[in-house]
Amino acid sequence: MKYKIKKVICFFIFLCVIVLNSIQSIASSAPNISAESAILIENSTGKVLYGKNEEQRMFPASTTKILTAILTLENCNLNDVVTVTYDAISNIPSGYSLAALQTDEQVTVNQLLQMLMVYSANDAANALAIHISGSIENFANLMNEKVASLGLTNTHFVNPSGIHDENHYTTAHDLAIIMQYCMKNNTFRNLSSLLSCSIPQTNKYGARTFYTTNSLLVKNDSNIANNRYYEYAIAGKTGFTTPAKNCLVSAARKDNLELICVVLASGTNADGSSTKFSDSKALFEYGYENYAYKSLIEQGVTAKTIDVSNATDESKSLDLVVADDISAFVNLSTFDENISPEIQIDENLSAPISQGQVVGKLSYTIDDDTYSSDLIASHSVIPARSPIIIVEIILLVIVLIILLKLLFPKKKKEF
């Protein structure tokens, strides 16, 4: 009977191990997405968490407009008034999104940026480009100069909107780096998170209201399988042309971890709707399930205690204290919770030492990345008075006495 119980227990443990391994395998496996090219990066470090043909040249469609937006913010004031030119609204192919801007219509830069980022208005993109550079061609040169300054070599733009052109291309990787750059600007963050915008009546047109094309941002509590809403999404820009297919560059934030996702040439669902949203959601979930920031050590913790050899008995025991918090961005499947730091103490460390003085360094190495903090002295260390010093003081006193006697000899008393 006992033997049978042991067999049952062993079998149960075996099953548990298999289930746990399966769960871990599922959690860490990359999602199957329809996009032909995609990338997921961590925003602050740019570390690539997922890639699929991420260096392949692709057509970006209207995701191009994130670069137009950031260049506008860097070259204009939001309250500047733009007079729309004929060139800005002519020659836009049918089927592309328009805000119905009119020749000589006066609108602010801020209003044009809202039309650009919320509704993906191509005429707004052209109006901004001409306002900044005088022509579409000159603005395209400005775009390519910015791209080059970011160190991107697989991107070339010929217009501010993403209207299809064989010479207008980028990669998922390059687009993610452009988005990473854009997200450093708080005004861009706000513009790319808007659900709608209302443009008041102008000198040429009545009041207009536009709604976002980015369904990741639109709250939807339904449980339908193709619900496009993603609760952690904070920004994004959609794109579509027939050659480019469905595109989306987006950002999400959860538990202080901000991710950037790019999907290009995404497919369609059975109902004909785009899979760019479900592809992006799947990649974000993959990132949050498998990566996180972990606290390695906190400020003020004693990393090591040493004895300073030439110090007084009261001060020689010195705590080496961590000067700053250390956190690391880690892969949860490979991270060792019990990782030990490397401690380096300054050579020839001796008294006197001041409280707060840097006396060494503590560092962790994880996946070839190093995270470190200075180590500082917990208190002041006072030098001990050695016998040699005492003898030197005594000899100095004797010498001074002799000198005084030589300089000021005693006068003999006269009788």
C-alpha positions in Angstrom: 0.0 0.0 0.0 2.8 2.4 0.9 4.5 1.6 -2.3 1.4 2.5 -4.3 1.1 5.8 -2.5 4.7 6.6 -3.3 4.1 5.8 -6.9 1.1 8.1 -7.0 3.0 10.9 -5.3 5.9 10.6 -7.8 3.5 10.5 -10.7 1.8 13.7 -9.4 5.1 15.5 -9.0 6.1 14.4 -12.5 2.9 15.9 -13.9 3.4 19.1 -12.0 6.9 19.5 -13.4 5.6 18.9 -17.0 2.7 21.5 -16.5 5.0 24.1 -15.0 7.5 23.7 -17.8 4.7 23.9 -20.4 3.4 27.1 -18.8 6.9 28.6 -18.8 7.4 27.6 -22.4 4.1 29.2 -23.4 4.8 32.4 -21.5 8.2 32.8 -23.1 7.4 31.8 -26.7 7.1 34.6 -29.3 3.6 35.3 -30.6 2.5 34.3 -34.1 1.6 37.5 -35.9 0.4 38.2 -39.5 2.6 41.3 -40.0 5.4 40.7 -42.6 7.8 42.9 -40.6 7.7 43.8 -36.9 9.7 44.8 -33.9 9.2 45.4 -30.1 11.7 47.5 -28.2 12.1 48.8 -24.6 11.8 52.6 -24.9 14.5 53.8 -22.5 17.3 51.4 -23.7 16.2 50.6 -27.2 16.8 46.9 -26.5 15.1 44.7 -29.0 12.7 42.2 -27.4 11.2 40.8 -30.6 12.0 41.1 -34.2 10.6 39.7 -37.5 12.2 40.9 -40.7 12.9 44.1 -38.8 15.7 45.2 -41.1 13.7 44.6 -44.3 12.8 47.7 -46.3 9.1 48.3 -46.2 6.6 51.0 -47.1 5.5 52.9 -44.0 2.3 54.6 -45.3 1.0 57.2 -42.8 3.3 56.1 -39.9 5.6 58.5 -41.8 3.6 61.3 -40.1 5.3 60.8 -36.7 8.5 62.3 -38.2 6.5 65.1 -39.7 5.0 65.8 -36.3 8.3 65.9 -34.4 10.0 68.1 -37.0 7.0 70.5 -36.8 7.4 70.7 -33.0 11.1 71.4 -33.4 10.7 74.1 -36.0 7.4 75.9 -35.1 5.4 77.4 -32.3 2.0 75.7 -31.7 0.2 79.1 -32.0 1.9 80.0 -35.3 -0.8 80.6 -38.0 -0.4 78.7 -41.3 -1.9 79.9 -44.5 -2.8 76.8 -46.6 -1.4 77.0 -50.1 -2.8 75.5 -53.3 0.2 73.2 -53.5 -0.6 71.7 -50.1 -4.0 70.4 -51.2 -3.5 69.6 -54.8 -2.2 66.4 -56.2 -3.2 64.2 -53.3 -4.5 61.0 -54.8 -8.1 60.0 -54.2 -8.7 57.6 -51.3 -6.2 59.3 -49.0 -7.5 60.9 -45.8 -8.2 64.7 -46.0 -9.2 67.4 -43.5 -10.8 69.3 -46.4 -8.4 72.2 -46.0 -9.0 75.1 -48.4 -6.6 77.3 -50.3 -5.8 80.4 -48.2 -7.4 78.9 -45.1 -5.8 80.0 -41.9 -5.2 77.4 -39.2 -2.7 77.1 -36.4 0.2 74.7 -36.2 -1.5 73.0 -33.3 -4.7 72.5 -35.2 -2.8 71.0 -38.1 -0.9 68.7 -35.9 -4.1 67.4 -34.4 -5.6 66.7 -37.8 -2.3 65.0 -38.7 -2.0 62.7 -35.7 -5.7 62.1 -35.0 -7.2 61.7 -38.4 -4.0 61.2 -40.5 -4.9 64.1 -42.8 -2.6 64.2 -45.7 -3.4 67.8 -46.6 -2.4 68.8 -43.1 0.9 67.1 -43.5 1.6 69.0 -46.8 0.5 72.3 -45.2 3.0 71.9 -42.4 5.8 70.8 -44.7 5.4 73.8 -47.0 5.0 76.2 -44.0 8.3 74.9 -42.6 10.5 74.3 -45.7 8.7 76.1 -48.5 8.1 73.0 -50.5 7.4 69.3 -50.1 10.8 68.5 -51.6 12.7 70.7 -49.2 10.8 69.2 -46.3 11.6 65.7 -47.5 15.3 66.7 -47.4 14.8 67.9 -43.8 13.2 64.5 -42.9 16.2 62.6 -44.4 18.6 64.9 -42.5 16.9 64.0 -39.3 16.9 60.3 -40.1 20.6 60.5 -40.8 21.3 62.3 -37.5 19.6 59.3 -35.7 22.0 57.0 -37.4 19.4 55.2 -39.6 20.6 54.0 -43.0 17.7 52.0 -44.3 15.2 54.9 -44.5 14.4 57.4 -47.2 11.4 59.7 -47.4 10.1 61.8 -50.3 7.0 63.3 -48.7 5.6 64.2 -45.3 2.5 62.0 -45.4 3.4 58.5 -46.5 1.6 58.8 -49.9 3.0 55.8 -51.7 6.2 56.2 -53.6 8.7 53.4 -54.5 11.5 55.7 -53.1 9.6 56.2 -49.8 10.7 53.4 -47.5 11.9 52.5 -44.0 12.3 49.4 -41.8 10.5 48.4 -38.6 13.7 48.9 -36.7 14.3 52.4 -38.1 10.6 53.4 -37.5 10.9 52.2 -33.9 14.0 54.4 -33.3 12.2 57.3 -34.8 9.2 56.7 -32.5 11.7 56.4 -29.5 13.0 59.8 -30.4 9.6 61.3 -30.8 8.4 60.0 -27.4 11.0 62.1 -25.7 8.8 65.1 -26.5 5.9 65.6 -24.2 3.8 67.5 -26.7 4.2 64.7 -29.2 3.1 62.2 -26.5 0.0 64.2 -26.0 -0.8 64.6 -29.7 -0.3 60.9 -30.4 -2.7 59.9 -27.5 -5.7 62.1 -28.6 -8.9 60.3 -29.2 -10.4 63.2 -31.1 -10.0 66.8 -31.9 -12.3 69.7 -32.7 -11.3 72.5 -35.1 -13.3 75.7 -34.8 -14.6 77.5 -37.8 -11.9 79.2 -39.9 -11.9 81.9 -42.5 -12.7 79.3 -45.2 -14.5 76.4 -43.5 -16.9 75.5 -40.8 -16.2 73.7 -37.5 -14.8 70.2 -37.9 -14.4 67.2 -35.5 -12.1 64.3 -36.2 -11.7 60.9 -34.4 -8.7 58.8 -34.0 -7.8 56.0 -36.4 -5.9 54.2 -33.6 -8.3 51.7 -32.1 -5.8 50.6 -29.5 -6.7 53.8 -27.7 -10.4 53.6 -27.9 -11.9 52.1 -24.8 -14.0 49.0 -25.5 -15.2 46.7 -22.7 -16.7 44.1 -25.0 -15.3 40.6 -24.9 -15.3 40.0 -28.6 -12.3 38.2 -30.0 -11.2 41.1 -32.2 -11.6 43.8 -29.6 -8.9 46.3 -30.7 -8.6 48.2 -27.4 -5.5 47.8 -25.4 -5.7 49.2 -21.9 -1.9 50.0 -21.6 -1.6 51.7 -25.0 -0.5 55.4 -24.6 0.3 56.6 -28.1 0.4 55.5 -31.8 0.0 56.3 -35.4 -1.7 54.1 -38.0 -1.0 53.7 -41.7 -2.5 52.0 -44.8 -1.9 52.0 -48.5 -2.5 49.0 -50.8 1.2 48.4 -51.3 2.1 49.0 -47.7 -0.9 47.1 -46.3 -1.8 47.8 -42.6 0.8 49.5 -40.5 1.0 50.7 -36.9 3.6 52.2 -34.7 2.5 52.4 -31.1 3.7 52.7 -27.5 2.4 51.1 -24.2 3.2 51.5 -20.6 2.6 49.0 -17.8 4.3 48.8 -14.3 6.8 51.6 -15.3 7.9 49.6 -18.3 7.4 51.4 -21.6 7.5 49.5 -24.9 7.4 50.6 -28.5 5.9 48.3 -31.2 6.0 48.5 -35.0 4.0 46.2 -37.3 4.3 46.7 -41.1 2.3 44.9 -43.8 -0.1 43.4 -41.4 -2.9 41.2 -42.7 -6.7 41.1 -42.2 -9.1 39.1 -40.1 -11.9 36.9 -41.5 -14.2 39.9 -41.3 -11.9 42.0 -43.4 -10.6 44.1 -40.5 -7.0 44.8 -40.0 -4.8 42.6 -37.8 -2.4 45.4 -37.0 -4.1 46.0 -33.7 -4.2 42.3 -32.6 -0.6 41.9 -33.8 0.5 44.9 -31.7 -1.5 43.7 -28.6 0.1 40.2 -28.9 3.6 41.7 -29.0 3.0 44.0 -26.1 1.7 41.1 -24.0 4.7 39.1 -25.0 6.9 41.9 -23.8 5.2 42.3 -20.4 5.0 38.6 -19.8 8.7 38.1 -20.4 10.5 41.3 -19.4 10.5 43.6 -16.4 12.6 46.0 -14.4 14.0 44.4 -11.3 15.4 46.2 -8.2 18.9 44.7 -7.6 19.9 46.8 -4.6 18.6 50.0 -2.8 20.4 53.2 -1.9 21.7 53.1 1.7 22.3 49.3 1.9 25.6 48.3 3.4 27.4 46.2 0.7 30.5 45.4 2.7 32.2 46.2 6.0 36.0 46.6 6.1 38.6 47.5 8.7 40.8 50.5 7.9 44.2 49.6 9.2 45.6 52.9 10.2 42.4 54.2 12.0 41.4 54.6 15.6 39.7 51.7 17.2 36.4 53.6 17.4 36.4 54.5 13.6 38.3 51.7 11.8 35.2 49.5 11.1 33.8 51.1 8.0 30.5 50.2 6.2 30.6 50.7 2.4 27.2 52.0 1.6 25.4 51.9 -1.9 25.1 55.5 -3.1 22.2 54.9 -5.6 19.3 52.5 -6.3 20.2 50.0 -9.0 17.5 48.5 -11.2 18.0 46.4 -14.3 15.9 45.6 -17.3 15.8 41.7 -17.4 14.5 38.7 -19.2 12.4 37.0 -16.6 13.0 33.5 -17.9 16.8 33.9 -17.4 17.1 36.3 -14.5 18.8 35.0 -11.4 17.1 36.5 -8.3 20.2 35.6 -6.3 22.7 37.3 -8.5 25.7 38.6 -6.6 27.4 41.9 -7.3 31.1 42.6 -7.9 32.6 44.9 -5.3 35.7 46.9 -6.1 37.4 48.8 -3.2 39.7 51.7 -3.9 43.4 50.7 -3.7 45.5 51.8 -0.7 42.4 53.0 1.2 43.5 54.5 4.4 42.6 57.1 7.0 41.6 59.9 7.0 38.3 59.2 5.2 35.4 61.6 5.2 31.8 60.5 5.6 30.2 60.1 2.2 33.5 59.9 0.4 33.5 57.5 -2.6 35.6 54.5 -1.6 34.7 51.9 -4.2 32.1 50.6 -6.8 29.5 47.9 -6.8 28.3 46.4 -10.1 26.1 43.7 -11.6 26.5 42.2 -15.1 23.3 40.9 -16.7 23.1 39.8 -20.4 26.3 41.8 -21.2 24.9 45.0 -19.6 26.5 46.5 -16.5 24.6 48.3 -13.8 26.6 50.0 -11.1 26.7 52.4 -8.2 29.4 54.1 -6.2 30.1 52.9 -2.7 30.5 55.6 -0.1 31.9 55.7 3.5 29.2 55.4 6.2 31.2 57.7 8.6 34.5 59.5 9.0 37.6 57.5 9.7 40.2 59.1 12.0 43.9 58.3 11.7 45.4 56.6 14.8 48.3 58.2 16.6 51.1 55.7 16.1 54.2 55.5 18.5 56.4 56.9 15.7 54.2 60.0 15.5 54.4 60.5 19.3 58.3 60.1 19.2 58.4 62.6 16.4 56.3 65.1 18.5 58.6 64.7 21.5 61.7 65.2 19.4 60.2 68.3 17.9 59.4 69.7 21.3 63.1 69.0 22.4 64.4 70.7 19.4 62.2 73.7 20.0 63.4 74.0 23.6 67.0 73.8 22.5 66.5 76.5 19.9 64.8 78.7 22.5 67.7 78.3 24.9 70.2 79.2 22.2 68.3 82.2 21.0 67.4 83.5 24.5 70.2 82.4 26.8 69.7 83.2 30.5 71.7 86.3 31.7 74.1 85.7 34.6 73.2 87.4 37.8 75.6 90.1 38.9 76.6 90.5 42.5 
